Amino acid sequence: MQESYVDRILKAKVYDVAVETPLDIAARLSKRLNNHILFKREDLQPVFSFKIRGAYNKIAQLSAISAQRGVVCASAGNHAQGVALAARTRAIPALIVMPQTTPDIKVQAVADLGGEIVLHGDDYDQAFEHALELGRHRGLVFVHPFDDPDVIAGQGTIAMEILRQRHGDAIDAIFVPIGGGGLIAGIAAYAKSLYPRIKIIGVEPEDAAGMHESLRAGKRVTLDRVGMFADGVAVRRVGEETFRVAQQYVDEVILVTTDQICAAIADIFQDTRSIAEPAGALAVAGIKKYVARENCSQRTFVALNCGANMNFDRLRYVAERADIGAQREALFAVEMPETTGSFLRFCELLGQHSVTEFNYRYADARSAQVFVSLALTRGRVQRDELCANIRAAGFAVNDMTDNEMAKLHVRYMVGGRAGELRNERLYRFEFPERPGALLKFLRAIGSNWNVSLFHYRNHGSDHGRVLAGIQVPPETRSDFLLHLHELHYPYTEETDNPAYKIFLAGASHD
């Protein structure tokens, strides 16, 4: 199959619509990491994503009879635009099924390319099933986003360009984002056939690690849920063919956090003045983690900057999280005694450190709660030193820098603890950004349980994040959990989260 893919890639038809993108040196990032970092600029494609390569190669290979009937696909973004443009180029009909939660900017982009759009379901899986059904009913050719040899070969032309632009002997590793696996399968099959010494390293978000878990298990696994921040790689199950190729050629898969992705978006901007989408910045985040782990220098690493379809309203969230991801900000929860001068003493303790956020709230006659964020210049070492100094000065302190609930919710709602509040349980939900989502939640809770806390904040993504406190007596907990299960909204219980206990829990919490 190795020769088969090399042959497919060499014969792939992509350049009627795709362009050969540059392989640019990332001067600032290279200097900071003391390695040679190259960006493969797939964000410069006509649809701002590599997806056009695979989509067009698939559609270009269709017979005249098959093409005349038209094509269908399911996608929430980049693949949809690729299929629409490829179909328009060949002058054939294209039916694009998108989740109802798809942002208007992506729906409009597909419409502008002439695709017929059907909005169906809350997520990709529901849209996928509906697309298959419509395809069978209308006799359309289904263009899979990743698990198709022609699509894989189209994406593999990226490796062909990289090795033409930079001799393979000069490349130590290529870092590739992974969703369903089509991109890394095509790149790995071609690069490894010519230069087996080049490492092919995949990068996935920690909350969408389908390939990582599948390779570890030795078989494809289906994730119960995936995080939606890096929506371009939010795939619950990788492809059958892509997994087979990855097993053969991929050296490892690195997992990165949301904060690390945000920091990588900032890194790319510093070098290119372009804004990568979260999935498009995965490779840079992976390189940074790899360099820190290996403590290597003067090596040459290629990062696939694979997409730039970023909604403008997500930039606020990215900017907030980038400093944490780059270890340039620390978040601390501090309990301060309500004694004369303690507030001043705490502020003096911070000295010349730059304070980026400060929330203070009287708790009771004995103490107050402070939520403070500080700018860092020396990363984790400085963060640990600050925490130790605060503790040594007699203040109770909790490091909240890695606490997801604190970063998403608590920092925006520090307002003192509740009074006498019994049986409160705390949950984090992901709501689809669509009309009626909140009503569906409240109806599921019904009148049997009281909502005692609620915080929602839009982060400019397909899913909003909600923090909810609900009073659930022990004798009704089984019924309540059944209601949550029937709701089908991803959730995690946060009742034991220290941020909750410090800032939000009731005085007599059970």
Buried (B, 14 or more C-beta within 10 A) or exposed (E): EEEEBBEBBEEBBBEEBBBBBEBBBBEEBBEBBEBBBBBBBBBBBEBBBBBBBBBBBBBBBBEEEBBEBBBBBBBBBBBBBBBBBBBBBBEBBBBBBBBBBBBEEBBEBBBEBEBBBBBBBBBBBBBBBBBBEBBEEEEBBBBBBBBBBBBBBBBBBBBBBBBEBBEBEEBBBBBBBBBBBBBBBBBBBBBBBEBEEBBBBBBBBEBBBBBBBBBEEEEBBEBEBBBBBBBBBBBBBBBEBBBBBBEEBBEBBBBBBBBBBBBBBBBBBEBBEBBBBBBBBBBBBBBBBBBEEEEBEEBBBBBBBBBBBBBEEBEEBBEBBBBBBBBBBBBBBBBBBEEEEBBEBBEEBBEEBEEBBEBBEEBEEEBBBBBBBBEBEEEEEBBEEBBEBBEEEEBBBBBBBEBBBBBBBBBBBBEEBBEEBEBBBBBBBBBBBBEEBBEBBEEBBEEEBEEBBBBEEBBBBBBBBBBBBBBBEEEBEEEBEEBBEEBEBBBEEBBEBBBBBBBBBBEEBE
